[in-house]
Amino acid sequence: MGMAALKPINYSFMISGLYAVTPDEQDTALLLAKVEDALQGGISVLQYRNKLANHKLKTQQARAILPLCRQYQVPFIINDSIKLCLTLDADGVHLGGDDGDLIAARARLGANKILGASCYNRFDLALSAQQAGVDYVAFGACFASSTKPNAPVASLDLFKQAKAQLTIPSVAIGGITLENANLAIAAGANAIAVINAIFNASDIKLTTQQFTQLFNH
């Protein structure tokens, strides 16, 4: 019996559509209001990421967001911290290239948590991540990104390659807007990860709905 056979639910199929990533918001009440607007708008996945918060604030914010995600039945993924994910019993973790060994991460998380990995613009990383047991891979930056202005550019051809050679979903991230999202979807991305275009919008719920409609065509 392989590790995959132990999974009662295949979470990876849930990694599709609009994947929201939280902004670096210090005000927890404001962050919760923004997250709830996005959940009401129909996001498929939520990743908690706050590069400016200390450990205490991260724990407080993630603990406050988790019941909202449960209410809307949206998988809740923690950026970078396996420990925080396990402490809160969140749904999974997303790891970047410098955030540790993926095989060790899968062993710590067990079979029933989602594990995602950033593969930047490298398909070889995606192949090794799949072998390590991740549930999805992310490629980016697909477009110029204000969050990570110095990020390497990822060719949209990576998503065509992923469709042909991977058995797990691929996520597009980096500079995605309502104007360019269709390019990533058409190239084969199963999901699009968005931060600023959602959370900086004047009407978060409406903008989220407009993004989710791109997947219904």
NORHU-V415771 format. One record per backbone hydrogen bond with DSSP energy under -1.0 kcal/mol. CO is the residue of the C=O (numbers start at 1). NH is the residue of the N-H. Records with the same first field share a line. If there is no record, write none. Layout:
CO->NH / NH
//
This chain:
3->6
4->7
9->11
11->14
12->15
14->16
17->192
18->44 / 45
19->194
20->47
23->25
27->31
28->32
29->33
30->34
31->35
32->36
33->37
34->38
35->39
36->40
37->41
38->43
45->20
46->77
47->22
48->79
54->58
55->59
56->60
57->61
58->62
59->63
60->64
61->65
62->66
65->69
66->70
67->71
68->72
69->74
75->46
76->91 / 92
77->48
78->94
81->85
82->86
83->87
84->88
85->89 / 90
91->114
92->78
93->116
94->80
95->118
96->99
101->105
102->106
103->107
104->108
105->109
106->110
114->93
115->135 / 136
116->95
117->138
119->122
120->140
122->126
123->127
124->128
125->129
126->130
127->131
128->132
129->134
130->133
136->117
137->171
138->119
139->173
141->154
148->151
155->158
156->159
157->161
158->162
159->163
160->164
161->165
162->166
169->137
170->190 / 191
171->139
172->193
173->142
174->143
177->181
180->183
181->185
182->186
183->187
184->189
185->188
190->17
191->172
192->19
194->21
195->199
196->200
198->201
203->207
204->208
205->209
206->210
207->211
208->212
209->213
211->214
212->215
213->216
//
